[in-house]
């Protein structure tokens, strides 16, 4: 069996779009799904995190059961926008195997509108896997572009989350797995992820 790279973006994507997930309280999530855009109550000044992994979103939101995460959204956004965010991102934490110094990392953090975190991917039972899942934080210009330019379509997938969980609770793991979105490696080359992937061969220690 081919080894899965520790850091790789996996997502549902097309030649033009990539699907990412977020979870909101109903007063934000429901009008977003209805109108295909965020309502005025959505706070543009906050950093917003998008997640290409459906199962990581299920882990984060408790299958859409956690407070203020009861509405799970699948947002199709433009690949051009997603790639722009990666090119204008930095790691959310200082890493000695990526940054020359804490000062360099702070300069990047203060000048770039997007953040990258790599968290353990999850299996069907939301157990941590050895490889990582991308979380992409958007603030400032990135959040504005996300809200106003990148969104192509919004789908409420809360019912899907509940259906998958119901199958798992009934011991029907094959039926649950059959419902999962088919996420494949996203074509992000070394140039797109430059400075965003910790170097496995070097000590994984903070700055």
WOVENRA-V478062 format. One record per pair of residues at least 12 apart in sequence whose ideal C-beta (glycine too) atoms are under 10 Angstrom apart, sorted by the first residue. I is the first residue (numbers start at 1). J is the second residue. Records with the same first field share a line. If there is no record, write none. Layout:
I: J / J
This chain:
3: 130 / 131
4: 121 / 129 / 130 / 131 / 132 / 185
5: 131 / 132 / 185 / 197 / 200
6: 118 / 121 / 130 / 131 / 132 / 197 / 198 / 200
7: 116 / 118 / 131 / 132 / 133 / 134 / 193 / 196 / 197 / 198 / 199 / 200
8: 118 / 121 / 131 / 132 / 133 / 134 / 185 / 186 / 188 / 193 / 197
9: 52 / 53 / 82 / 86 / 118 / 132 / 133 / 134 / 136 / 183 / 184 / 185 / 186 / 187 / 188 / 192 / 193 / 196
10: 52 / 53 / 54 / 56 / 121 / 131 / 133 / 134 / 182 / 183 / 184 / 185 / 186
11: 51 / 52 / 53 / 54 / 79 / 82 / 133 / 134 / 181 / 182 / 183 / 184 / 185 / 186 / 188
12: 52 / 53 / 54 / 74 / 76 / 181 / 182 / 183 / 184 / 186
13: 52 / 76 / 79 / 82 / 183 / 184 / 185 / 186 / 187
14: 76 / 79 / 152
15: 79
16: 76 / 77 / 78 / 79 / 80 / 152
17: 75 / 76 / 77 / 78 / 79 / 80 / 81 / 82 / 150 / 151 / 152 / 153
18: 50 / 52 / 75 / 76 / 77 / 78 / 79 / 81 / 82 / 83 / 150 / 152 / 186 / 188
19: 50 / 52 / 54 / 74 / 75 / 76 / 77 / 152 / 153 / 155 / 157 / 181 / 183
20: 49 / 50 / 51 / 52 / 53 / 54 / 57 / 73 / 74 / 75 / 76 / 77 / 82 / 134 / 135 / 136 / 146 / 150 / 151
21: 49 / 50 / 51 / 52 / 53 / 54 / 55 / 56 / 57 / 58 / 60 / 61 / 72 / 73 / 74 / 75 / 157 / 161 / 181
22: 48 / 49 / 50 / 51 / 57 / 60 / 61 / 69 / 71 / 72 / 73 / 74 / 75 / 154
23: 51 / 57 / 58 / 60 / 61 / 62 / 63 / 64 / 65 / 66 / 68 / 69 / 70 / 71 / 72 / 73 / 157 / 158 / 161
24: 38 / 39 / 41 / 42 / 48 / 61 / 68 / 69 / 70 / 71 / 72 / 73
25: 41 / 67 / 68 / 69 / 70 / 71
26: 68 / 70 / 71 / 158
27: 39 / 41 / 42 / 68 / 71
28: 41 / 42 / 43 / 68 / 71 / 73
29: 42 / 64 / 68 / 69 / 70 / 71 / 72 / 73 / 154 / 156 / 158
30: 70 / 71 / 73 / 156 / 158
31: 71 / 154
32: 71 / 73 / 75 / 147 / 151 / 154 / 156
33: 71 / 72 / 73 / 74 / 75 / 153 / 154 / 155 / 156 / 157 / 158
34: 154 / 156
35: 154
36: 75 / 76 / 151 / 152 / 153 / 154 / 155
37: 147 / 148 / 151 / 154
38: 75 / 143 / 146 / 147 / 148 / 151 / 154
42: 143 / 147
43: 143
44: 139 / 140 / 143 / 144 / 146 / 147 / 148
45: 139 / 140 / 143 / 144
46: 137 / 138 / 139 / 143
47: 92 / 113 / 114 / 115 / 137 / 138 / 139 / 140 / 142 / 143
48: 136 / 137 / 138 / 139 / 142 / 143 / 146 / 147
49: 92 / 115 / 117 / 135 / 136 / 137 / 138 / 139
50: 73 / 75 / 77 / 82 / 85 / 114 / 134 / 135 / 136 / 137 / 138 / 146 / 150
51: 117 / 119 / 133 / 134 / 135 / 136
52: 82 / 133 / 134 / 135 / 136 / 181 / 183 / 186
53: 119 / 121 / 122 / 132 / 133 / 134 / 135 / 181 / 183
54: 72 / 74 / 122 / 157 / 160 / 161 / 164 / 179 / 180 / 181 / 182 / 183
55: 121 / 122 / 123 / 124 / 125 / 126 / 127 / 129 / 133 / 164 / 180 / 181 / 183
56: 119 / 120 / 121 / 122 / 126 / 129 / 132 / 133 / 134 / 135
57: 69 / 72 / 73 / 74 / 122 / 133 / 135 / 157 / 161
58: 72 / 122 / 124 / 126 / 160 / 161 / 164 / 165 / 180
59: 119 / 120 / 121 / 122 / 123 / 125 / 126 / 127 / 128 / 133
60: 72 / 119 / 122 / 126 / 135
61: 158 / 161
62: 126 / 161 / 165
63: 126 / 158 / 160 / 161 / 162 / 163 / 164 / 165 / 166 / 168 / 169
64: 156 / 157 / 158 / 159 / 160 / 161 / 162 / 165
65: 158 / 161 / 162 / 165
69: 158
70: 158 / 161
71: 156 / 157 / 158 / 161
72: 155 / 156 / 157 / 158 / 159 / 160 / 161 / 162
73: 154 / 155 / 156 / 157 / 158
74: 153 / 154 / 155 / 156 / 157 / 160 / 181
75: 146 / 150 / 151 / 152 / 153 / 154 / 155
76: 150 / 151 / 152 / 153 / 154 / 155
77: 145 / 146 / 149 / 150 / 151 / 152 / 153 / 154
78: 145 / 146 / 149 / 150 / 151 / 152
79: 150 / 152 / 186 / 187 / 188
80: 149 / 150
81: 138 / 142 / 145 / 146 / 149 / 150 / 151 / 152
82: 114 / 136 / 138 / 146 / 150 / 186 / 188 / 192
83: 186 / 187 / 188 / 192
84: 113 / 114 / 141 / 142 / 145 / 146 / 149 / 150
85: 112 / 113 / 114 / 115 / 116 / 136 / 137 / 138 / 141 / 142 / 143 / 145 / 146 / 150
86: 114 / 116 / 134 / 136 / 186 / 188 / 191 / 192 / 193 / 194 / 196
87: 112 / 114 / 191 / 192 / 193 / 194 / 195 / 196
88: 111 / 112 / 113 / 114 / 138 / 140 / 141 / 142 / 145
89: 108 / 112 / 113 / 114 / 115 / 116 / 136 / 137 / 138 / 142 / 192 / 193 / 195 / 196
90: 104 / 105 / 106 / 107 / 108 / 109 / 110 / 111 / 112 / 113 / 114 / 115 / 116 / 195 / 196
91: 105 / 108 / 109 / 115 / 116 / 117 / 118 / 195 / 196 / 197 / 198
92: 105 / 109 / 114 / 115 / 116 / 117 / 118 / 135 / 136 / 137
93: 105 / 109 / 115 / 116 / 117 / 118 / 198 / 206 / 207
94: 106 / 108 / 109 / 205 / 206 / 207
95: 195 / 197 / 198 / 199 / 202 / 203 / 204 / 205 / 206 / 207
96: 198 / 199 / 202 / 203 / 204 / 205 / 206 / 207
97: 197 / 198 / 199 / 200 / 201 / 202 / 203 / 204 / 205 / 206 / 207
98: 194 / 195 / 196 / 197 / 198 / 199 / 202 / 204 / 207
99: 195 / 206 / 207
100: 207
101: 207
102: 206 / 207
103: 207
104: 207
105: 195 / 206 / 207
106: 207
108: 195
112: 139 / 140 / 141 / 142 / 195
113: 137 / 138 / 139 / 140 / 141 / 142 / 143 / 144 / 145 / 146
114: 136 / 137 / 138 / 139 / 140 / 141 / 142 / 143 / 145 / 146 / 196
115: 135 / 136 / 137 / 138 / 139 / 142 / 196
116: 134 / 135 / 136 / 137 / 193 / 195 / 196 / 197
117: 132 / 133 / 134 / 135 / 136 / 137 / 196
118: 131 / 132 / 133 / 134 / 135 / 196 / 197 / 198
119: 132 / 133 / 134 / 135
120: 132 / 133
121: 133 / 134 / 183
123: 177
124: 164 / 167 / 168 / 173 / 174 / 176 / 177 / 180
125: 168 / 173 / 176
126: 165 / 168
132: 197 / 198
133: 183
134: 186 / 188 / 193 / 196 / 197
136: 196
138: 150
157: 181
160: 179 / 180 / 181
161: 179
163: 175 / 176 / 179
164: 176 / 177 / 178 / 179 / 180
167: 179
